[in-house]
Amino acid sequence: MMKIEIENLIKKLTEISKVDLTTPPKSEMGDLSFACFGLAKEIKKSPVEVAKELKEKIDKEKLEIIERVEVLGPYVNFFLNTKVLAESVLEEANEKNFGRSTIGKGKKIMVEYAQPNTHKAFHIGHLRNIITGESLCRIFENVGYKVIRTNFQGDVGLHIAKFLWGLKGSMEEYEAVKKKSVKEKAEFLGRVYAKGGQAYEKDEAAQKEIVAINKKIYSKDKEYYKIYKETRKWSLQYFDKIYKRVGAKFDRLYFESETFKRGKELVLENLKKGIFKESEGALIFEGEKFGLHNRVFLNQKGLPTYEAKDMALAELQLREYKPDSIFHVVGKEQTEYFKVVFKAVEQVFPKAVGKENHLAYGWVTLKDGKMSSRTGNVILGEWLLDIVKEKILEIMKDHNIKDRVGVAEKVAISAVKYYFLRTSAINDIAFSIEESVKLVGDSGPYLLMTVARIKNIFRKYGKKVSKLNIPEKIEDAEKKLLNQLSDFAEIAEKAANEKDPSKIAHYLLDLAQDFNNFYTVYPVLKADSTTRDFRLALIKTVETTMTKGLYLLGVEIVDEM
């Protein structure tokens, strides 16, 4: 858009490769600003002198979008032609690819996210994971990448053995729960797992029994395998229910049960090549050789560890989809783990060099509690969605809405998603239920309320907008909205480059606030016909942009609240 035009002009006039235009702190200083410090250092002149010279060159170009240029010390400040700005923004907003770019065209990205373990609770950390992963997929797609959504679920390992050990004293309840709902089955699995987890930590005899059960699971021992298969199915049915509820979908579900055998084979095959080494009865990868730390890939009992399973997973993912990059959305506590695993994968599969990436996210707690799936004091992801929905229903109890429950579900999902995505993924979050549901301010419901407000204006108008005429006078609040709207594609591209959905969230909040500030002061339907039609076109563009931005966050809009 206009910003890119001006950036390209500066590049042409200065022969520098990168131009960063910023918004001045006060509107009277202009719409865009270019700081001349870097350029001045490069050509060894004072920034003030460089700014004056650049202004003279720009003035000669007579770019239509630029109304005038002023120099303020080392800054070149641009005042945009409001009429040209309005025509450009409102025209481009009607195009199918508004807000999109093609930086990822011809490239294939795999995003692996969600990754719950069967037989364990789906907690709010998993919820943050899946919300972050799905948003990243949409942001990547928006800039042209072909995105493959995958999910690596742990369905073998010590946690299964802990569950099966815990089940021994709960067989009567197990038989009864077979006839209950998917949710009740999942809650039962979580309780039994927690019981086994606690015993493993506190009871040495129980620990030995659990280790023995674990070995039998890998060998598909008949004593446990039938129950294992049935309860695994319960978990997957429950996970699928949550995936649908939060709008996530996957092209491929991977399981540890399909990688553990191959993981062991890969370690043994590459032991002969010197990539792995025997140490105290286990097989390790010597990360120390690469400035990292050593990790066990086959334990002393000959069983593959998570590391070996992840290596086999890499082989599968690279072979099946041949992606240019793979992004694993996993908690930040696994950062050092992934450094070693990725280095081992690169030694075994040289074609993987530079393709494996860890997208880390922070811890999640409630402001008044902690969580631990081992102790059973776990905050369930679905519980959070349900409690937020209850709060929304209470807030909207006096609202005249046709489908109150359906709207409350969408608003609740928006509340949780926005709260997670409004901060950079790497940051820890103490989730506040009260803050997440408020209808004014920094929240998902506020953004949905803004879109619904615009839709209501058009319902009241009840007609198609006439042919657009730009009025002679455009108010500062209208120009501010136009400038905001012109930035959407750039913000969306920045979110993809930095792999950061919070860029979209912040942008949408600013846009919603600017719209509401404008609408509080300036009438739309009661303005004269030319101004009315212009303002209708303007707020329709705000609605279009908000809807597209919310989609990138994984949020579905509502028509009324």
Number of C-alpha atoms within 10 A of each C-alpha: 15 18 19 13 13 20 16 17 17 20 14 11 12 14 11 13 10 10 19 10 18 13 15 16 11 8 12 8 17 18 22 22 22 21 21 23 16 12 18 17 12 10 11 10 13 14 20 19 13 22 24 18 13 18 19 12 14 18 14 8 11 11 15 12 20 21 15 17 19 18 18 14 14 18 21 25 24 24 18 22 16 22 16 15 20 23 14 16 21 21 14 16 20 12 9 8 12 17 22 18 18 13 15 19 12 10 13 19 22 25 23 28 26 27 22 23 23 26 32 25 28 27 20 23 22 21 25 24 23 27 25 27 27 24 23 24 26 18 29 26 22 23 22 17 22 19 22 18 20 23 21 19 18 20 23 22 22 18 22 25 28 28 25 25 25 24 21 12 12 13 11 10 11 18 10 10 17 14 10 10 12 19 16 15 21 24 20 20 26 23 23 23 28 26 20 25 25 17 20 23 12 10 10 11 10 19 20 12 14 25 16 13 22 23 17 16 20 16 10 13 12 11 11 15 15 12 14 21 11 11 22 20 15 22 26 19 16 20 22 13 14 18 17 10 14 22 14 19 15 15 11 13 13 19 19 20 15 15 23 25 16 19 27 21 15 19 25 17 14 14 16 10 11 11 16 25 19 14 12 8 12 16 22 22 25 20 17 11 9 11 9 14 14 16 20 20 29 25 15 14 9 13 19 25 17 20 24 27 25 22 26 23 22 22 20 16 18 18 10 9 12 16 20 16 18 25 20 21 23 23 19 19 12 12 14 11 16 19 17 22 23 22 21 23 22 18 15 19 14 11 12 21 13 13 16 21 15 18 21 18 23 17 16 21 17 15 11 8 11 12 17 12 18 22 16 18 13 20 21 20 17 19 13 20 23 15 13 23 23 16 18 25 19 12 14 16 11 8 12 10 15 10 10 16 15 12 21 24 19 20 28 26 26 28 29 27 25 26 24 26 23 21 17 17 24 14 14 15 20 16 19 14 18 9 14 25 24 17 19 14 14 23 22 29 28 22 30 26 20 24 25 17 17 20 18 14 15 16 10 9 13 9 8 9 15 13 10 17 14 17 16 10 10 15 12 12 16 22 19 17 22 23 22 17 23 24 17 23 20 16 18 24 23 17 21 24 14 9 19 23 29 20 20 24 26 17 19 24 20 15 25 24 18 17 21 15 12 19 16 8 9 15 13 19 16 9 13 12 14 16 21 20 21 25 24 22 21 22 24 21 21 26 21 17 22 25 20 21 23 22 15 24 27 26 26 17 21 18 14 20 21
